[in-house]
Every structure is written in structure tokens, then in C-alpha cells.
Amino acid sequence: MENYTYNSLTLQIEGLRVTKTSKYPVFVFLLFAYVFILITNVGIVILIWTERSLHQPMYLLFCSLSINDVMGNSLLVPRLLADLLVPPSERLIHYYECVMQAFTTHMFSTNAHTVLMIGLTVRLNRCRTLITNPYCDNASLFKLSCESVIINNVYGLTFTVVLLSSSIGSIIITYSKITAACLTSKSKSLNSKALKTCSTHLCLYLIMLVSGLILITLHRFPQYTEYRKISAILFNVVPGSLNPVIYGLQSQEIHKLYFIFTFGTCAAHLIVVSISYSSASCVYISYRVGNFPPEVPDESSCIS
């Protein structure tokens, strides 16, 4: 029989159940994924911020996506990495920290509805202390209660259906208009650019939609806990990793500027190294012919 502790402020996160041999490979994988998310997304933001030609609505959308991915993953992945290195019995979190994590987890997709959804959950008394998830979300919080959570389930599912319906509906309308515009347009370059942009956006949208639906569905089936945990992590890590790659590097303007910035910096370093090497060679030659102390001549006299 389950041991109940009412309204305890100290909760235990179950986290990922990994063996001793797989713990460090999983840790390294998540760490590299997080570093990749930080580098690529922050790089996109800096590039768009510093380049005036990219101050356009489409690139500001890329920028907001990158900021969203960085903030969302920064709230989840570091805590998950820390929990991997400690035994399950020591994976503790304060209830209010858990509430804030659940709030911010849902905040990145919604705002006003999230306040109401989390508010409905906070009103419940808690009789459990184990979070059966790698991180805190709304479903994990109301599962701590022994009271009836029918209202929470109904509101959460209704909100999910309305959100998905409006999201899918807006996608269908938008793509219908883009398709109609492409069919009436005679510009091959415009049609090609629209097709590339739409295909990448649709690919990422479907990945996020499918992973989100899997996560929501598996919350209702306790026997598939481990699959739900993996799905919860992938829901945050995969879009955050793919957004800067697909959106940023598929954009010709960002791709060109990134190429110029990267290879231009490397070329500048090579020039500096070459000049330094030539100067050092001239100093050595000056010393060998009897000029002591050797003087560094002008680079123009050394480089033919």
C-alpha cells in the first residue's frame, strides 16, 4: 500500500531509470545536445541581431524561436543532467520549485490558459511526494493528489484539443493560401523559396505535434512510464536542436552570412599567423647576418 505524506514541500523526482553502464552515455548525449542547442540558437540570435539586413519579420520569428528553445531547454536539461548523477533517492525538489518548473514548461506554448491550468492544480491537497517524470509538468503535479482530478483532466484535455485544433486549423488555412499564391504565381524562384520554407516548417511542426501527442497520451497509461519519460525529453531537445539547423541554415541569407563570418574569421587568423611567421623569419635572418640585437624589419621588405 502506498505511503501518503500530506502536503509535503519536499518532492522526489523519479527521473530516468538508467543502469550504471548507461548512465554516463545518456549524460554525455544530453550534455552535447544541450551545448549544441545553446551554440546554434544563440549564434542565430547574435547573427540576426547584429546584421541589419536580417531585421525583417521572418528572421525575427527565427530569433524568437531560438530564444524560446534556449530558455525552455535551460529550465529542464541542466536539472535532468544533475539528477542523472545522483541516486534516485536523492533526486529531491521543493514543491514551489516544481510548480515554477511546471508553469514555465507550459508557458512557452500558452499563457493565460496555463495560469488557469496550474491554478486548478495548486488548489489540490497533496498526498504523494514522487514525481513520476524527468521534470515537472501539470500532469505530474496533479498526480500528487489523492483527491478527484476529473476537473484537471477534463480542462487539460479540452485545452489540448482546442489548442491543437486551432493550431492545425491555422496551419491548414495558411498553407492553403500559400499554395493558392504559388499556383497563381509565375515566378519559379518565389515558388521554390515558398516550397522550401513551408516544407521545413511543416517538418518541424509535425515532429513537435507527434511528440507532444505521444507525451499527452502516455500520461494516461502508467505502464508505459519509461516511454513517456523519453518522449518528454525528446519533446524539448529535438525541436530545440533542429530549429536552428533547418530554419537558420536553410535560409540563404543566414547561410551566406554564417559562411562569411565563419570562414572570414578563419582567413583573418591565417593572415595574422602568416605575417607573424614571416616577421619571425626576418628577425632570424637579420640575426644570422650579424645585426645584433636583431631588429624587426618592415613586413613589406620580408614578404615578396
C-alpha positions as CSV (number, residue, x, y, z in Angstrom):
1,M,0.0,0.0,0.0
2,E,1.3,3.5,-0.9
3,N,2.6,5.6,2.0
4,Y,0.9,9.0,1.9
5,T,2.5,12.2,3.3
6,Y,0.1,15.1,3.0
7,N,1.2,18.5,1.6
8,S,4.9,17.8,1.9
9,L,7.0,20.5,0.5
10,T,9.8,18.1,-0.4
11,L,9.2,16.0,-3.5
12,Q,11.2,13.2,-5.1
13,I,11.7,13.2,-8.9
14,E,11.7,9.7,-10.3
15,G,13.7,10.8,-13.4
16,L,15.2,8.4,-15.9
17,R,15.8,4.8,-14.8
18,V,19.2,4.2,-16.2
19,T,21.7,1.5,-15.3
20,K,25.2,2.2,-14.1
21,T,26.7,1.4,-17.5
22,S,24.2,3.5,-19.5
23,K,24.2,6.5,-17.1
24,Y,27.2,8.2,-18.5
25,P,26.5,7.7,-22.2
26,V,23.0,9.2,-21.6
27,F,24.6,12.1,-19.6
28,V,27.1,12.8,-22.4
29,F,24.4,12.6,-25.1
30,L,22.1,15.1,-23.3
31,L,25.0,17.4,-22.5
32,F,26.2,17.5,-26.1
33,A,22.6,18.1,-27.2
34,Y,22.2,20.9,-24.7
35,V,25.5,22.5,-25.7
36,F,24.5,22.2,-29.4
37,I,21.2,23.9,-28.7
38,L,22.9,26.7,-26.9
39,I,25.6,27.3,-29.5
40,T,23.4,27.1,-32.6
41,N,20.4,29.1,-31.2
42,V,22.5,31.8,-29.5
43,G,24.5,32.0,-32.8
44,I,21.3,32.6,-34.8
45,V,20.2,35.3,-32.4
46,I,23.5,37.1,-32.4
47,L,23.7,36.9,-36.2
48,I,20.2,38.3,-36.7
49,W,20.7,40.9,-34.0
50,T,24.0,42.3,-35.5
51,E,23.1,42.1,-39.2
52,R,20.7,44.9,-40.2
53,S,19.7,43.2,-43.4
54,L,18.1,40.5,-41.3
55,H,15.9,42.8,-39.3
56,Q,12.7,41.5,-41.0
57,P,9.6,39.8,-39.7
58,M,10.7,36.3,-40.9
59,Y,14.1,36.5,-39.2
60,L,12.6,38.0,-36.1
61,L,10.4,34.8,-36.0
62,F,13.6,32.7,-36.2
63,C,15.0,34.8,-33.4
64,S,12.0,34.2,-31.2
65,L,12.1,30.5,-31.8
66,S,15.7,30.3,-30.9
67,I,15.2,32.3,-27.6
68,N,12.2,30.1,-26.8
69,D,14.3,26.9,-27.4
70,V,17.2,28.2,-25.3
71,M,15.0,29.2,-22.3
72,G,12.9,26.1,-22.4
73,N,15.8,23.7,-22.5
74,S,17.8,25.7,-19.9
75,L,15.0,25.2,-17.4
76,L,14.8,21.5,-18.0
77,V,18.1,19.9,-19.2
78,P,20.5,21.1,-16.5
79,R,18.3,19.8,-13.8
80,L,17.9,16.5,-15.6
81,L,21.7,16.2,-16.0
82,A,22.2,16.8,-12.3
83,D,19.6,14.2,-11.4
84,L,21.4,11.6,-13.6
85,L,24.5,11.8,-11.4
86,V,22.8,11.1,-8.1
87,P,20.9,8.0,-6.9
88,P,17.1,8.1,-7.3
89,S,16.6,8.5,-3.6
90,E,18.5,11.8,-3.6
91,R,16.6,13.4,-6.5
92,L,14.7,15.9,-4.4
93,I,12.9,19.1,-5.4
94,H,11.0,21.7,-3.4
95,Y,7.3,21.9,-4.2
96,Y,7.3,25.6,-5.2
97,E,10.3,25.0,-7.5
98,C,8.3,22.2,-9.1
99,V,5.3,24.4,-9.5
100,M,7.5,27.1,-11.2
101,Q,9.1,24.5,-13.5
102,A,5.6,23.2,-14.5
103,F,4.4,26.7,-15.1
104,T,7.4,27.6,-17.3
105,T,7.2,24.3,-19.1
106,H,3.6,25.1,-20.3
107,M,4.2,28.8,-20.6
108,F,6.3,28.5,-23.8
109,S,3.3,27.3,-25.7
110,T,0.5,29.2,-23.9
111,N,0.0,32.0,-21.3
112,A,-3.5,32.7,-19.9
113,H,-4.7,29.1,-20.1
114,T,-1.5,28.0,-18.4
115,V,-2.2,30.3,-15.4
116,L,-5.7,28.7,-15.0
117,M,-4.5,25.2,-15.6
118,I,-1.7,25.4,-13.0
119,G,-4.1,27.3,-10.7
120,L,-6.5,24.4,-10.7
121,T,-3.7,22.0,-9.8
122,V,-2.3,24.1,-7.0
123,R,-5.7,24.1,-5.2
124,L,-5.4,20.3,-4.7
125,N,-4.1,18.7,-1.5
126,R,-1.1,16.5,-2.0
127,C,-0.7,13.0,-0.5
128,R,2.2,11.8,-2.6
129,T,5.8,13.1,-3.0
130,L,7.1,11.2,-6.0
131,I,7.2,13.0,-9.4
132,T,7.0,10.2,-12.0
133,N,8.6,12.3,-14.7
134,P,12.0,13.6,-15.6
135,Y,10.8,17.1,-14.9
136,C,7.7,18.8,-13.5
137,D,4.6,19.5,-15.7
138,N,0.9,19.9,-14.9
139,A,0.0,16.2,-15.2
140,S,2.9,15.3,-12.8
141,L,1.7,17.8,-10.3
142,F,-2.0,16.8,-10.1
143,K,-1.0,13.1,-9.9
144,L,0.4,14.0,-6.4
145,S,-3.1,14.4,-5.1
146,C,-5.4,11.7,-3.8
147,E,-8.5,13.9,-4.5
148,S,-10.6,13.7,-7.6
149,V,-8.7,15.2,-10.5
150,I,-11.5,14.9,-13.1
151,I,-11.7,18.7,-13.4
152,N,-8.0,18.9,-14.1
153,N,-8.1,16.1,-16.6
154,V,-11.2,17.5,-18.4
155,Y,-9.8,21.0,-18.5
156,G,-6.3,19.8,-19.6
157,L,-7.6,17.6,-22.4
158,T,-10.1,20.2,-23.5
159,F,-7.4,22.8,-23.6
160,T,-5.2,20.5,-25.5
161,V,-7.9,19.7,-28.1
162,V,-8.7,23.4,-28.5
163,L,-5.1,24.3,-28.8
164,L,-4.3,21.6,-31.3
165,S,-7.5,22.3,-33.3
166,S,-6.7,26.0,-33.6
167,S,-3.0,25.3,-34.3
168,I,-3.8,22.7,-37.0
169,G,-6.6,24.9,-38.4
170,S,-4.3,27.9,-38.7
171,I,-1.7,25.7,-40.4
172,I,-4.2,24.4,-42.9
173,I,-5.5,27.9,-43.7
174,T,-2.0,29.3,-44.0
175,Y,-0.8,26.5,-46.3
176,S,-3.9,26.7,-48.4
177,K,-3.3,30.4,-49.0
178,I,0.4,29.8,-49.8
179,T,-0.5,27.0,-52.2
180,A,-3.1,29.2,-53.9
181,A,-0.5,32.0,-54.2
182,C,2.1,29.6,-55.7
183,L,-0.4,28.3,-58.2
184,T,-1.3,31.7,-59.4
185,S,2.3,33.0,-59.4
186,K,4.6,32.5,-62.4
187,S,7.8,33.2,-60.5
188,K,9.8,29.9,-60.2
189,S,12.2,31.4,-57.7
190,L,9.3,32.6,-55.5
191,N,7.6,29.2,-55.6
192,S,10.9,27.4,-54.9
193,K,11.6,29.6,-51.9
194,A,8.0,29.2,-50.6
195,L,8.2,25.4,-51.0
196,K,11.5,25.2,-49.1
197,T,10.3,27.4,-46.3
198,C,6.9,25.6,-46.0
199,S,8.4,22.1,-46.1
200,T,10.9,22.8,-43.3
201,H,8.3,24.5,-41.2
202,L,5.9,21.6,-41.7
203,C,8.6,19.1,-40.9
204,L,9.3,20.7,-37.5
205,Y,5.7,21.3,-36.8
206,L,4.9,17.6,-37.3
207,I,7.8,16.5,-35.2
208,M,6.6,18.7,-32.3
209,L,2.9,17.7,-32.8
210,V,3.6,14.0,-32.8
211,S,6.0,14.0,-29.9
212,G,3.5,16.2,-27.9
213,L,0.6,13.9,-28.7
214,I,2.6,10.9,-27.6
215,L,3.5,12.6,-24.4
216,I,-0.1,13.6,-23.6
217,T,-1.4,10.1,-24.4
218,L,1.3,8.2,-22.4
219,H,0.4,10.3,-19.3
220,R,-2.8,8.3,-19.2
221,F,-1.1,4.9,-19.3
222,P,1.1,4.3,-16.2
223,Q,2.5,1.1,-17.5
224,Y,4.4,3.0,-20.2
225,T,6.3,5.3,-17.8
226,E,9.7,4.9,-19.3
227,Y,8.5,5.6,-22.9
228,R,6.7,8.7,-21.6
229,K,9.9,10.0,-20.0
230,I,11.9,9.5,-23.2
231,S,9.2,11.2,-25.1
232,A,9.1,14.2,-22.6
233,I,12.8,14.7,-23.1
234,L,12.7,14.4,-26.9
235,F,9.8,16.9,-27.0
236,N,12.1,19.6,-25.7
237,V,15.5,18.5,-27.1
238,V,14.6,17.5,-30.7
239,P,12.8,20.7,-31.8
240,G,15.4,22.9,-30.0
241,S,18.2,21.1,-31.9
242,L,16.5,21.1,-35.3
243,N,15.1,24.6,-35.3
244,P,18.4,26.5,-35.8
245,V,19.7,23.8,-38.3
246,I,16.6,23.7,-40.5
247,Y,15.3,27.2,-40.2
248,G,18.6,29.0,-39.9
249,L,20.8,27.2,-42.3
250,Q,18.0,26.6,-44.9
251,S,17.7,30.4,-45.2
252,Q,20.1,31.6,-47.9
253,E,20.7,35.0,-46.2
254,I,21.6,33.5,-42.8
255,H,23.6,30.7,-44.5
256,K,25.7,33.2,-46.5
257,L,26.4,35.4,-43.5
258,Y,27.3,32.4,-41.4
259,F,29.7,31.2,-44.1
260,I,31.2,34.7,-44.4
261,F,31.5,35.1,-40.7
262,T,33.0,31.6,-40.1
263,F,35.4,31.4,-43.0
264,G,36.2,35.1,-42.8
265,T,37.3,34.8,-39.2
266,C,39.4,31.7,-40.1
267,A,41.0,33.6,-43.0
268,A,41.9,36.5,-40.8
269,H,43.6,34.2,-38.3
270,L,45.6,32.6,-41.1
271,I,46.8,36.0,-42.4
272,V,47.8,37.0,-38.9
273,V,49.7,33.8,-38.4
274,S,51.4,34.1,-41.8
275,I,52.5,37.7,-41.1
276,S,53.8,36.7,-37.7
277,Y,55.7,33.8,-39.1
278,S,57.2,36.0,-41.9
279,S,58.3,38.6,-39.3
280,A,59.9,36.0,-37.1
281,S,61.8,34.6,-40.2
282,C,63.1,38.1,-41.0
283,V,64.3,38.6,-37.4
284,Y,66.2,35.3,-37.5
285,I,67.8,36.2,-40.9
286,S,68.8,39.6,-39.5
287,Y,70.4,37.9,-36.6
288,R,72.4,35.5,-38.8
289,V,74.0,38.2,-41.0
290,G,75.4,39.9,-37.9
291,N,72.8,42.5,-37.0
292,F,72.8,42.3,-33.2
293,P,70.4,42.9,-31.5
294,P,68.2,41.9,-34.3
295,E,65.6,44.4,-35.4
296,V,62.2,43.5,-36.8
297,P,62.1,45.0,-40.3
298,D,59.0,46.2,-42.1
299,E,56.8,43.4,-43.2
300,S,56.8,44.7,-46.8
301,S,60.5,44.1,-47.0
302,C,60.1,40.5,-45.9
303,I,57.1,39.4,-47.9
304,S,57.8,39.3,-51.6
